[in-house]
Structure formats: structure tokens, C-alpha cells
Amino acid sequence: MTRKPHDQFAKQFLEELLAPLGRVEANKEVIDEARLVDVLFSPSPQAQAPNLGLLGRIALLNTALLEPFRNQPSRTEVRNCLTKLFTVIADSQRKAKREDTSLPEDDLARLWILSPSASPGLLESFGANFLLSL
């Protein structure tokens, strides 16, 4: 039995509403394939800003997933990068929970997609933020 009555109610409610429209699977386990982050970087607390320009400033912010592309990535490739980011964040949250520590939002890993170009359409489709004040 669930310890979260609202969660159980919401699942049953949605199941009843949606059943006439198609197949409903409550509590469906989702298993994903193993994915590799191109570069996962975690700065040392005592690290000094090297003369690496923007890369150095990005690297010292917090844990970073760096995904370099030779050409503009496709929407699918960007979504795959986001999946990797969410997996890294989920792992960090599980670790913090196991260790009974807090994990502030500002300390969560960040995704950096390094590309020589990105069309306005691609950027707009993901609501991309531009880094202007590092």
C-alpha cells in the first residue's frame, strides 16, 4: 500500500478517466539504456581560475556535463544530452538522500552543449538561455 494517498488517488483517477481511450499502465517501470556523458567535470574546491577564458569560468561554476559537437546538434541529440543531465542530477539527489545531506538547486550539475552553431529555431525549441554575464 502506498504511503502517499494523493499519489494513489491520482493514479486511479487518471486510470479510470483514460481507460476508455486506450491502454493505461500505472506504476510502469521505465528502464533506460546505459548512456555515456562525453565529459563530466567536477571542480576541486581549491581550484583557481586558469587562463581558459569562458571554458575556465564554466568549469569552476559547479559540476558540468560537457557535450561537444562538430556541427549543430539535432533536436534528438539535444534531448539525449538532457536525458544524461537528468540522470546525473537524479544520481546526485539519491546520493544526498543516502548521506542525509541537502543538495541546493544551485549545486546541481549543468549541461553545456558545445557547438560551432545553433539555429535560432533550435534554441527557441528548447527555451535556451544565453550566458551573458559569466
VEXROVEX-558067 format. One line per 3 residues: for each residue x negated, z, y of N, C-alpha, C. Coordinates in steps of 0.02 Angstrom, whole numbers, plus 32768, in hexadecimal, padded with zeros to 4 digits. Atoms other than C-alpha are relative to their C-alpha. Layout:
X Z Y X Z Y X Z Y ~ ... $
//
This chain:
7FD6 8000 7FC5 8000 8000 8000 7FD4 8000 803E ~ 8027 8006 7FC3 7FC1 7FD5 80AD 8005 803F 802A ~ 8001 7FC7 7FD2 7F8F 805B 8129 8017 7FEB 8045 $
7FEB 801A 7FBF 7FCA 7FED 81B8 8046 7FE3 7FF9 ~ 7FBB 8017 8009 8088 7FE2 81B6 8011 7FC1 8028 ~ 7FF0 803B 7FD8 808F 7F62 8244 7FE4 7FC1 7FDF $
8020 8039 8021 8017 7EEF 81E8 802A 7FE9 7FC5 ~ 7FD8 8011 803B 807F 7EF6 8149 8043 7FE2 8016 ~ 7FC0 801A 7FE7 8122 7EDE 81AA 7FF8 7FB9 801A $
800A 8042 7FE2 80DD 7E49 820B 7FF5 7FCB 7FCA ~ 800C 802F 8036 80A0 7DF5 816B 8041 7FEF 7FDC ~ 7FC0 800B 8023 8147 7E0C 8114 8031 7FD9 802C $
7FD3 8021 7FD1 81A7 7DD4 81AE 7FEE 7FB6 8005 ~ 8016 8045 7FFA 813F 7D36 81C3 800B 7FDA 7FBE ~ 7FF5 801F 8041 814A 7D13 8109 8049 7FEB 7FF8 $
7FB8 8010 8004 8209 7D1A 810F 8013 7FC8 802F ~ 7FEF 8034 7FCF 8213 7CAF 81AB 7FE5 7FBB 7FEC ~ 8022 803F 800D 819A 7C2A 816F 800D 7FE3 7FBA $
7FF5 8017 8046 81C9 7C1F 80B5 802B 7FC1 7FFB ~ 7FD8 803D 8006 8251 7B9D 80D1 7FDC 7FC1 8018 ~ 8023 803A 7FE2 81D4 7B2E 812C 7FC5 7FE8 7FD6 $
803A 8014 8028 8148 7B2C 80AB 7FE4 803B 7FD9 ~ 8020 7FCC 8028 80CF 7B93 8044 7FE1 8035 802D ~ 801B 7FC8 7FD9 80A2 7C3F 8089 7FD4 8029 7FD1 $
802E 7FD7 8028 800B 7CA1 8049 7FEA 803B 802B ~ 8014 7FC3 7FDD 7FFE 7D52 808A 7FC2 801D 7FDE ~ 803E 7FE2 8019 7F57 7DAB 8077 7FD5 7FCF 7FD9 $
8028 8035 8020 7F01 7D08 8047 7FB6 800D 800D ~ 8048 7FF7 7FF9 7E49 7D27 8026 7FE0 7FBE 8013 ~ 8023 803C 7FE9 7DDB 7CAB 8082 7FB6 8008 7FF1 $
8047 7FFE 8012 7D30 7C89 8039 7FDF 7FC3 801E ~ 8022 8036 7FDD 7CB9 7C22 809E 7FBE 7FF0 7FDD ~ 8040 8015 801B 7C1F 7BC2 806D 7FC7 8023 8026 $
803A 7FE5 7FDE 7B73 7C04 8095 7FEB 7FD1 8037 ~ 8015 8028 7FC6 7B39 7BC8 813F 7FBC 8019 8018 ~ 8042 7FEE 7FE6 7A8E 7BC6 818E 8000 7FF7 804C $
800A 8004 7FB8 7A70 7BED 8245 7FBC 7FE0 800A ~ 8041 8021 7FF5 79E6 7B7B 8287 7FCC 8033 8015 ~ 802D 7FCB 7FEA 7993 7C0A 82E6 8029 803C 8016 $
7FE0 7FC1 7FEB 79CF 7CBF 82F3 7FC8 802A 801E ~ 8035 7FDB 7FDD 7969 7D1F 8374 801C 8041 8019 ~ 7FEF 7FBE 7FE5 7972 7DD9 839A 7FC3 8019 8026 $
803A 7FEB 7FD7 7903 7E12 842A 7FEB 8048 7FF0 ~ 801A 7FBC 8006 7893 7EAA 8419 8011 8026 803F ~ 7FEF 7FD9 7FC4 78C3 7F37 848E 7FC8 8001 8034 $
8039 7FFE 7FD2 7814 7F37 84DA 7FE7 7FBB 8015 ~ 8016 8044 7FF0 7809 7E79 84ED 7FFF 7FF4 804B ~ 8008 8013 7FBA 77CD 7E37 8594 8016 7FB7 8008 $
7FEA 8044 7FF3 7812 7D99 85E3 7FC3 7FD1 8000 ~ 8037 8030 8001 7799 7D0F 85AF 800E 7FC7 8030 ~ 7FF7 8039 7FD3 777E 7C73 8615 8020 7FC7 7FDA $
7FDC 8034 8025 7800 7C10 85B3 803C 7FE7 8027 ~ 7FC9 8018 7FD7 7877 7BF0 8642 8043 8019 7FE8 ~ 7FBC 7FEF 8015 792F 7BEC 8614 8002 8019 7FB8 $
8002 7FEA 8046 7908 7BFE 8559 7FEC 8049 7FFC ~ 8016 7FBA 8000 78AC 7CA1 857A 8036 802F 801A ~ 7FCA 7FD5 7FE5 793B 7CE6 85E3 803A 8005 7FCE $
7FCB 7FFF 8032 79BA 7CB5 855E 7FEC 802E 7FC6 ~ 8018 7FDB 803A 7950 7D01 84D3 8001 804C 800C ~ 8005 7FB9 7FF3 7941 7DAA 8528 8044 8020 8010 $
7FBE 7FE3 7FF2 79FC 7DC0 854A 8017 802D 7FC7 ~ 7FEC 7FDC 803C 7A2A 7DF5 8499 7FF7 7FD1 7FC4 ~ 8006 802A 803B 7A35 7DAF 83E9 801D 7FBB 8010 $
7FEC 8045 7FEF 7A43 7CF2 83F6 7FFE 7FD4 7FC2 ~ 8000 8036 8030 7A75 7C68 8380 7FEE 7FC2 8026 ~ 8017 803D 7FDF 7A16 7BCD 83B5 800C 7FC6 7FD1 $
7FEF 803A 8029 7A5C 7B2A 8373 7FEC 7FC0 8026 ~ 8016 803D 7FDD 79F6 7A93 83AE 801C 7FC0 7FE0 ~ 7FE8 8042 8016 7A3C 79E2 83A3 7FD8 7FCA 8022 $
8025 8039 7FE5 79E3 793D 83BC 802C 7FD8 802F ~ 7FCF 8024 7FD7 7A80 78EC 8403 803B 8030 800D ~ 7FC5 7FD7 7FF3 7B25 792E 8444 8021 8012 7FBE $
7FDE 7FED 803E 7B77 7994 83B9 8049 7FE9 8001 ~ 7FB9 8010 8006 7C22 7962 837A 8029 8040 8006 ~ 7FD5 7FC5 7FFD 7CB7 79D5 838A 7FFA 8028 7FBF $
8008 7FDF 8040 7CA5 79FB 82D1 7FC0 8029 7FFE ~ 8040 7FDC 7FFF 7BEF 7A2C 82E8 8003 803D 802D ~ 7FF8 7FC6 7FD4 7C1C 7A9E 8379 802A 8035 7FDD $
7FD7 7FCF 8025 7CA6 7AF0 8310 7FD7 8022 7FC9 ~ 802B 7FE2 8033 7C27 7B0A 8284 7FD1 8034 801E ~ 802B 7FCF 7FDE 7BB3 7B60 8300 8027 803E 8012 $
7FD6 7FC7 7FEF 7C42 7BCF 8339 800F 802A 7FC2 ~ 7FF5 7FDC 803E 7C66 7BFC 8284 7FC3 802B 7FEF ~ 803D 7FDA 800C 7BB1 7C32 8270 7FFD 803D 802F $
8001 7FCA 7FD0 7BBE 7C9B 830F 802F 8037 7FEA ~ 7FCF 7FCE 8013 7C5C 7CF2 82D4 7FEA 8025 7FC0 ~ 8019 7FE0 803C 7C0A 7D15 822B 7FC9 8033 8012 $
8035 7FD2 7FEB 7B71 7D64 827F 801F 803D 8023 ~ 7FDF 7FC8 7FDD 7BE2 7DCD 82F0 8024 802D 7FCE ~ 7FDD 7FD8 8032 7C4D 7E05 825C 7FCE 802A 7FD8 $
8033 7FDA 8024 7BAE 7E39 81FE 7FE7 803A 802A ~ 8017 7FCB 7FD3 7B74 7E9D 8295 8034 8037 8006 ~ 7FCB 7FCE 7FFB 7C1C 7EF3 82A4 8006 8029 7FC0 $
7FFF 7FDA 803F 7C1C 7F21 81EB 7FC6 8030 7FFC ~ 803B 7FD4 8001 7B6C 7F67 81FB 800B 803C 802E ~ 7FF3 7FC9 7FD1 7B9E 7FCE 8294 8032 8031 7FE3 $
7FCD 7FD4 801E 7C35 8011 8237 7FE1 802A 7FC8 ~ 8022 7FDB 8036 7BCB 8040 819F 7FD4 8038 801C ~ 802F 7FD0 7FE2 7B4E 8099 8210 8023 802E 8031 $
7FD7 7FD8 7FD3 7BDC 80E7 8276 7FE4 7FFF 8047 ~ 8019 8009 7FBB 7B96 80A1 8319 802E 7FCF 8024 ~ 7FD7 802E 7FDA 7BE8 8042 83A5 7FDA 7FBF 800B $
801D 8042 7FF2 7BCA 7F8B 83CA 8024 7FE3 803C ~ 7FDF 8019 7FC4 7BF4 7F61 847E 8004 7FB4 8001 ~ 7FF6 8048 7FFB 7C36 7EB3 84A4 7FC2 7FDD 801C $
803B 801F 7FE1 7B9D 7E8F 8510 7FC5 7FFB 7FD1 ~ 8037 8002 802F 7B2C 7EAD 847A 800C 7FCF 7FC6 ~ 7FF1 8030 8036 7B80 7E2B 840A 7FD4 7FC3 8009 $
802A 803C 7FFF 7B1B 7D92 83DC 8022 7FC9 8029 ~ 7FE8 8038 7FD9 7B2D 7CF7 8448 7FE7 7FBF 7FE1 ~ 8011 8042 801A 7B2D 7C42 8415 7FE6 7FD4 8038 $
801D 8030 7FD1 7ABE 7BC6 846E 7FF8 7FBE 7FDC ~ 8006 8043 801C 7AD7 7B0F 8442 7FD3 7FD9 802E ~ 8032 8023 7FD8 7A3F 7AB0 847E 8007 7FB5 7FF2 $
7FF2 8047 8008 7A67 79F9 849C 7FEA 7FDB 803E ~ 8015 8027 7FC5 7A21 7970 850C 803C 7FE9 802A ~ 7FC6 8015 7FDA 7AD3 7944 853E 803F 801E 7FE3 $
7FBE 7FE8 8016 7B87 797E 8534 8032 7FE3 8032 ~ 7FCF 8020 7FD5 7C18 791A 8577 8030 8034 801D ~ 7FCF 7FD2 7FE4 7C94 796E 85EC 803B 800C 7FD1 $
7FC9 7FF8 8030 7D1B 794E 8568 7FEF 8032 7FCA ~ 8014 7FD1 8034 7CB9 79AC 84E3 7FFF 8047 801C ~ 8004 7FBE 7FE1 7C96 7A3D 8558 8045 801D 800F $
7FBD 7FE9 7FEF 7D49 7A48 8594 8028 8012 7FC1 ~ 7FD9 7FF3 803D 7D8D 7A43 84E2 7FF1 8045 7FE3 ~ 8012 7FBD 8018 7D32 7AE8 84BE 8000 8034 8037 $
8000 7FD0 7FCA 7D45 7B39 8568 7FBA 801A 800D ~ 8046 7FEB 7FFA 7C88 7B3C 8579 7FF3 8022 8043 ~ 8016 7FDE 7FC3 7C3A 7BB3 85F6 7FBA 7FE7 8010 $
8041 8016 7FEB 7BA6 7B7C 865A 7FD8 803A 8019 ~ 802D 7FCA 7FED 7B13 7BEF 8672 7FE0 7FED 8042 ~ 8019 8013 7FBE 7AEE 7BEA 872B 7FD3 8036 801E $
8023 7FCB 7FDC 7AA4 7C93 8756 7FD4 802A 7FD1 ~ 802D 7FD8 802A 7A25 7CC4 86D2 7FC3 8013 8026 $
//
